[in-house]
Amino acid sequence: MIETWLPFGAALLASAFMAWAIGAGSSGATPFAPAVGANAISVMRAAFVVGLLGFLGAALQGASVSEAVGSELVVGLTLPTMAVITVLVTAAGLMAVGIVTGYPIATAFTVTGTVIGAGLALGGAPAWPKYVEIGAMWLLTPVVGSGIAYGIASVLPRESVAERDSVPVLAAVVGGIVVNIEFALLASGDQPASLATVLAARLPIAAVAGEAAVSLAVAVIVGLAVRTDIARNGLGGLRRFLLALGGLVAFSAGASQVGLAVGPLVPLAEGTMFTVSALAAGGGVGLLIGSWTGAPQMIKAVAQDYASLGPRRSIAALFPSFVLAQVAVSYGIPVSFNQIMLSAIVGAGAAVGGGAAISRRKIAVTVGAWLGSFALAFTLGYGLLGLLG
């Protein structure tokens, strides 16, 4: 019994460290940084709220990415305990190096690369369809995120487009997405369900038509509510919508990032009392503690990048971040939240100051660090497990 639980306990500790680091870093610092930069919320209050919302996202929606990282990256192989420990320690070590040196080590690239390298070294087969999904998401995120942010940031300041008309459109889209998010809490059998699905089942019409009707109704209600708020108090309404959007991004960050910390544990948990949802909730606790203990300084630092944007262009940065994070979660794709947010920042910044506002060298270094993170993690995972195997 001890021989079984000691290795599993070691894996749990490595996973807990990773969850803490993610909560203190990407998922804890970035979601509310725009709101802090726009003076809509204080640093300490932002850290407190983002911790709670990140935990809820991990507990309610984190199972999808956790399962993908744990069992869908390599075909025909279940990683043994020692391999899982090696994966987690290697990924956590690379994250620690990034924190100490200041290089932007992307957690999603690191964990994914290590798991794939370790799995292939032990004789597993490549999961090419999943790799195509992941690669497409990683490649499209910078393009789509920066493009949407650029478009929104270009429209919001225009005098010809009143904010009481443009921002509610964004709010309506957000409302339509939220009502279609699938949660384990609303599950029908083994399948998670969305609020739109649950409400549509009560309507005397076909399921698809019912879900569309519910989605449209929620979108209209949210849009009208935000329009009324902005019409009553322009700047105050913008800041309140910015806070709400930041909250949704924090929730989505918890849902998308927790799988990177607990996903490798999924194969070990089979046949035990630990379900995937339980692992995700446990990882959410790690995210929460990381956000409360380590995120305030990071939030303060990251918020400086948003100080010149104000609430309008901060909304432009957060909107695509929320959309892309939810797309990744729905398909069970591990993504780097820093990548998502950075692309949105670049797009909003380009709309503000044009090409001169973008540091091409900094972007090139960051992209190089992302690719280097994956290559190094894959090499270490493959090499270490090749030696141990």
N, C-alpha and C positions, 0 to 999 in steps of 0.2 A: 504493500500500500504506500509506504513512504517513498519507495523508489519511483512510484508512478506520480505522486503528487509533488515531489520536489522539483522535477523538471517543469511540470505545469505551472508551479508557483513562480519559477524563474521566468517563464514566458509571460506570466501575468505581470510581474514587476517591470519587465521591459516594455510591455504594452502600456502599462500605467504611466511610465516615464514619457513615452511617445504622446499619449493623450494629453499629459500635462504640457508638454512642449508645444503641441498644436494649439491648445487653449491659450497659452501665453503668447503665441505668435500669430499665425495667419488667421485662424478662426476667431481669436479673441481681440485682435488689434484692428483688423481691417473693416469689419461691418459698420462700426459706429464712428470710425475716424472721420468720414465726411461730415457727420453731424457735429462732432467736436470742433472740427475746423470751421464750421459755419456758426459756431457759438450757440448751437441749439440744445446742447446737453454738456454737463461737466464730465471730466475724465473719469472720476471715481464712479459716478452714477452710470456712465457708459459701460465700464468694466463690470459692474454689478449686474446690469440688465443683460449684457451680451453673454455673461456666464449662464444665467438662467435660461435664456432663449436657446443658446447652444446645446445645453443639456436636453431641453425639450425636443429640439430637432434630432439629436442623436437617438433619444429614446423612442420617438414616435416614427421616425423616417429613416433611421440609420442602417436598418438591416439590409437594404438593397445593395449598397456599396460594400458592406461588410462581407456579404455572401460572394460578391464578385471577386474581391481581393482574396478571399479564403479558398475558393473552389473553382473559379472560372478562368484563371490565368494560365493554367497548365492542364493538359488533358491526360487522363489515365494514371493519375498519381495523387496520393494524399501525402502531404509533407509530414514526415515523422517529427516527434517532439524536438529532437536536437536541431533539425533543420529550421523549425519555427523559431526556436531560440536564436539561432544564428542569424536568421532573417531580421528579427526584431532588434537584436543588438547591433547588427551592421547598419540598419537604417537609422536607429537612434544615434549611433555614433557619428554617422555622416551629418545628421541634423545638428548634433552638438558642435561639430567642426564648423558648420555654417554659422552657428550662433556666435562662436568665439571669434572667427575670422571676419565675419560680416559679409560673407558670400551668400547670395540668395539660393540656398539649397532648397529645391522644391520637394516637399514631402511626398506628393503623389508620384513624382518621377522616381524618387528614391525607393519607396516601398514597392512600387510596381516592378521596377528594374530588379530589385533584390529577389522578389518572389519568383519572377520568371527565370532569372539566372539559376537560382537554387533548384527550382523544379526541373529545368532542362538538364542540369548536372546530375540529377538523381534518376534520369531516364524517362521523364515525362515528355509528352508530345506538345508542340506549340498549339495554342488555341487561336488559330489564325482569324476566325470570324470576330472574336473578341478583340484581338489586336487591331483589326481594321476599325472597329467602333472607337476604341481608345485613341488610335492615331488620328482618326478624323476629328474627334472632339478636341484633341490637343492642338491640331493644326488650325481648326476653324475658330477656336475660342478667341485668339488675338484679333482675327479679321472681323468676326461678327461683333465681338464686344466693343472694340474700338470704333467700328462703323456705326453701331447703334448709339453709342455715347456721343460721337461726333454729331450725328444728326439731331439728337435731342438738344445738345448744348448749343447747336446753331440756331434752333428754333425758339427756345425759351426766352432769350433776351429781345426778340424782335417786337417792335412796337405794333406791327401789323397783326401779330398773333397774341391776343390777350391771354394772360396766364390763367385766368379763371376759365378759359376754354381749353387750353393746351394741356395743362397739368391734370385736370380731371380725366382726360383721355388715357393718360398713362395709368392713373389710379383705377380706371375701369378695366384696363388690361390686367393689372395686378390682381384685382378682385376676381376676374374670370379665371386666372391661373390658380389662385389660392383655393377656390372652391373645387378645383379638380385635382388637387394634391391628394395622393393616396396615403392613408395612414393605417398602420397595423391595428390601431385602436378601433377603427371602423370596419375591421375585416369581416368578410362574409365567408366563413370556413377558413381555408388556408390563404385566401387571396385578400390582400389589403383593398380597401375601398375608399373612395373620395366622398366628400360631403354632397357633391352633385349626384353621385350614384345613389346614395342613401335617400336623398330627398326625391329624386326622380322616381324611385320605386313606389312612392306614395301617390304619384300622379296617374290618372287614368289614360295614359298615352304610352306609346312605345318608348323603350328605355333610352334609345339614342336621342329621340326628340325631347324626352323629358330632361335629360342631362343638358342638352343645348338650351332649353328654356330656363332651367335653373341657373346655368352659367350666365346667360344674357341678363336675367333679372338681377343677379348679384352684381354683375359688372355695372349695370345702370344705377343701382342703389349706391354703390361705392363712389362712382363718378359724380353723381349728384351731390352726395354728402361732401366730397372734397371741394366741389365747385361752390357750394354754399359757404363752406368755411373760408375759402380764399376770397370770395366776394365780400365777406364780413371783415376779414382782416388779412390783407394780402401777404405780408411777410410772415405773420404768425401762422397762417394756413400752410404756407410753403414749408415752414420749419416743422410743423406737426406731421405733414406728409413725409418729409425727410426722415423724421424719427420712426414713423411707421414702416417706411421702406427699409431703414437700417435694421429694425427689428426682424423683418422678414429675411433680410440677408443674413443676419446672425443665426436665425433658425436654420436656414438653408446651409450655412457653413457647418453647423453642428452635424446636420444630416449627411453632408457630403464628406466631411473630414474624419468622422469617427471611425469609418471603415478602414482607414489607413492605419489606425492604431490597433484595432481589435480584429480586423479581417484575418490576419495570419493565424489567429487562435481558433477560428471556426472549425478547421479539420480536427483539432484536438478536443473540441467540445462535444463532438458527436458521441452519443451514447451516455452523456453525463447530464446533470441537472441544468447545465448552462445552455440555454437556447441562443440563437443568433440575436434575438431581440434583447435578451438579458445581457449579453456581451456588449451590445450597442449602448444599452442604458448604463452599464458599468463604465464604458468608455466616456459616456456623457458626463459622468461624475468627474472623471479626470480632466475633461475639457473645462468644466465649471471651476474646479480648483485652480487650473492653470490661468483661466481668465481673471479670477479674483486675486491671485497672488502675483502673477507675472505680466498681465496685460496692460495695467495702467501706464507704465513707462513706454511700452510699445505704442499704445494708442496716442499718447502725447507726441511721440516722435513722428508717427505716420500722419497724424492730423495736420502737421505743418505742410504736407504736400497738398492739402485741400484748402488751406486757409485762404488762398487767393481765388478759389473757385466760387465760394459762397453757396447758398442753399440751392440755387437753380442748377448749376453745373454739378454740384454734388449729387443731386437727384439724377442727373444725366449719367453719372458714373455708377450709381447704385442700381438703377433699373436693369441694365443688361447683366449686371452681376447676379441679381436675383433670378433672372430668366435662365441664364446659362447654368447656374448651380442646380436649379430644379430640373433642367433637361438632363444633366449628368446623373442626378439621383434617380430619376425615373428610368434611365437605361442601365443603372448600376455601373457607371463608369467612374473610376477614380480620377479626380481632377485636382489640380493645384489651385487653391483659392487665391494665392498671390498672383498667379497667372491671369486669372479672371479679372481681379481688381486692377492689376497693372494695365491690362489692355484697355479697360474702361477709363482709367486715369489718362492714358495717352490720348485716347479719342477726345475726351473732354478738354484736355489741355491744348490739343491741336485746334479745336474750335475757338478757344480763347485767344491764343497767340500765334496760330499758324505753325509752320514748320520750325520757326525760330524757338518756339516754346518746348520743342522736343529734343532731348539729348540723345542723338543717335548712338553715340558711344556707350552711354549707360544702357540703352535698350539692347545693343549688341552684346555687351558684357552679361546682362541678365539672361538673354536667350542662350548664350554660350554656357552659362552656369546651369540652366535647366537641362540642356542636352548632356552636359558633362555629368550632371547628377545621375541621370538615367544610365549613361554608359558606365560610369564608375560603379554604381550600385549593381548593375547586371554583372560586371566583371568580378566584383567581390563575391556576390552570391554564387556565381558559377564556380569561381576558383576555390572558395572556402568549402563549399559542399562537395566539390570534386575531390579535395584533399581528405575531408572527413569520410566521404563515401568510400 
